[in-house]
Amino acid sequence: MRDDICTIPVSEVFEVNDGCPICRMKKTVETHIIDYIMGAAMMEPDVRIETNKKGFCREHFSDMLSHRGRLALALMIETHLDEQKKVIFDGKLFNSPIKKASKVSRLNESCFICDKIEWGMSRMIETLYRCYETEMDFRDLFNNQKMFCLPHYEMLVNNMDKKKMRNYGDAFLNNVSRITEEYLSTLTTDIKNYCKVYNYQGNKENCDWENAKDSVERSIGFLTAKNFE
């Protein structure tokens, strides 16, 4: 799979300051890959070898099912089923039900699209660190983000290599922590206001309902990196 299928310019993700930029990055990569696999890649032999072997997780099967090009999905499923029949059930010698179930277990844990997302994201995150270290405009974009969800906050902090970010590593860590903490404070206020509105004994006079009304969805997104769009 070509690099440009799984990666996009990192700065484009940060130019849209709405929600967690890493969630946006992952969604964009995922969309690119699904469009690719449901398009011309469906007939590429090297791609079909991988999809026949790995298959797809339930979530990405669902995404592809709602995508245009149902025949492309059917053709991939056809050869994937043929492959799994041979791998799991063909060959009677030393192929006990337990061994067959073990092969199914490995299949259940594999997904072509998940693997490609992880591959693309790892390269984009490395680019993110490099851009922060070397490009002032990108640092400004990053430092002015409204939020990072907790899973991606943890990822950005734990994967940052100070040897590669000698000049701006501390600034990076301080800013991603500041942004996340400030958003958490705002979100806490919003969810409290939401609860007050539905508490008949609560004081509703100073509740900001406009910001509170979607605070449940935003809180779950912040805690889990789940996108409710």
N, C-alpha and C positions, 0 to 999 in steps of 0.2 A: 504494500500500500504506500502510495507516495506521501512524502512528509506533509505536503500542503493540504492533503485531505484531512489530516488529524490536527493540524495546527493553523492558527490564524494570528495576525498581528496582535500582540498582547495589548498594545496601547488602545486598540479599538474597543476592547472589553472595558477598559477603565474610563473611556470617554463618556459612557452612559452611567451616570452616577445614580443608580436606583437599585437598591438591594445589594446583596453580597456579590462583588465582582468575580470571585472564584466560582460561585454557583453559576453565574452567567457564562463564564469561560467553559465550564464543564458542559452546560446545556448546548452551547454553540458547537463544541467539539462533537458531542453526541449527535446533534442534528446533521452535521457534515457527514459523519460516518454512516448514519442511516440512509441519507440521500445517496451516498456513494454505493452502499451495498445493495440498495434497491434499484440502482441504475445500471450503468455499463459494467460495473464490477461483478455483477451476478454471473457474467459469462467469462470472467477471467479465471483460467485454470488454477493459478496459485491461490486465489481467494476461495474458490470452491473447495479446494483440498482442505483449507482451514475450516470453512464453515461445515463441511461434511464431518470433520473430526470433532469440532468443539460445540457446534450448535449455538443456541441462544438461550438466555435466561427468560423467565416468564415475562418480566417487564419489557424486555426488548422484542420478544415475540409480539406482545400487545402493541407496541409502538409500530412495528412493521405491518401488523394487520390493519392498522388504521391509515397506513400510508398508501398512496396510489401505487398501482403495480402489483395487484394481487397474484398475477401469474408468475412474476419473478419470485415471490415468496414461495409459491407452490412448487416451483422447479427446485429451489434450494431445499425445501423440506423433502422432496422426493429423493434426492441423492443423499441427503443426510440420513433419512430412514434406511435406505439401502446400506449405507456405511455402518450404521449402528446395528443392523441385523447381523452383518458379517462379524463385527467386532465383539458383540455381546453374546450372540446365540449360536453362530456357526462354529463347528468344531466340537465334537462330543467328548473327545479324549481330554481328561484333566480339566474339563470346563464345568465344574459343579455349580449348582444354583447359588452358592455363596460367592463364588468367583464372578458369576454373572452379575449378581447384585452389587458387587464391589465395582465393577465396570460402570454400572448405571450410576452409582454414587459419584464417581469421578466425572461422568457426563453432566450430572445435575449441578456440579460446582463450576462448570465451564461455560463461557459465553464469548463468542467472537467479538461482539461489540464492546462488552465490558473490558476485555483485554486491550482493544484498540483505544478506548477512552483513557485507560490508565497509561498506555504508551504515549498518547498525545498530550495528556495533562502533565506528565513528568517532564516533557520537553518544554512545555509552555511555562511551567513554574520555574524551571531553570532560567528561561529567558526573562521572566519577571525579575528574579534576583539580579540578573546581569543588567537589565535596564535601570533598576533602582540604583545600582552602583555607579552607572556610567552616564545616565541621561537625566539632566535637571528637570526637563519638562515632564518626564514620566514620574519622577519623585513628587512633583507637584500634584499630578493626577492621583497618585496613590495616596498621598497625605491628606487629600481632600475628600476621600471616599466617606460615605455616610455610615457604612457598617461592614463588618465581616462576620459571618456566622461562626459559631463556636467550633464546629469541626474543622472549618478551613482556617480559622485563627490558629488552632493547635497545629495544623499541618504547616502553615507558613512559618511559625516560630520554630518548630522542631526540625524542619528540614533546611533552615538557613545555615549556610556555612560561612563562619566569620573569616575563614582564610580567603574566601572568594569575595567577601564584602568588607575589606579592611577599612575603607573610608566611611561607609555609610551603614554598616551593619547595625550599630547601636541605634542610629536614627530610625532604621527600618523597624527594629523590635519595639522601640518606644512608640512609634506612630501607630503600628498595627494594634498595640495594646491600648493606646489612648482611644483610638476609634472604636474598638470593640467594647471597652468599658463605658464610654459615653453612650453608645447605643443601648447597652444593657440597662443603664440608668433610665434612659428615656422609655425603653420598653417596659421596665418595671412599673413606672408611673402609669403608662397606658393600660396595662393589664389590671392594675389596681382600680383605675377609673372604670374599666369595663365591669369589674365585679361590683363596684359601688352602684352602678346603674341598675343592676338586677337584684340588689339587696334592698328590700323594702324598708329596712331600718337605717340604711346608709344615708350619708349626706351627699346629695347629688348636685348641689348648687355649683360647685367648682369643678365638676367633671367635664373634661374635654372629650365629648363623645365622638367628634369627627376623627380624632386620632386614635381613639380607643376601640372603635367598632371592628377593626380588622386585627386587633392586637393578639387574639388567640392564634390566628393563622401565622402572623409574623413571629410570635413566640416559638411556635413549633418549628418554623423555618430557621429561626436563629439557633435553636437547640439541636436540630437534626440535619440541616442543609436541605430540607425538603422544600421544593418549589410548588406553590399552590396556584400558579398562573394557569 
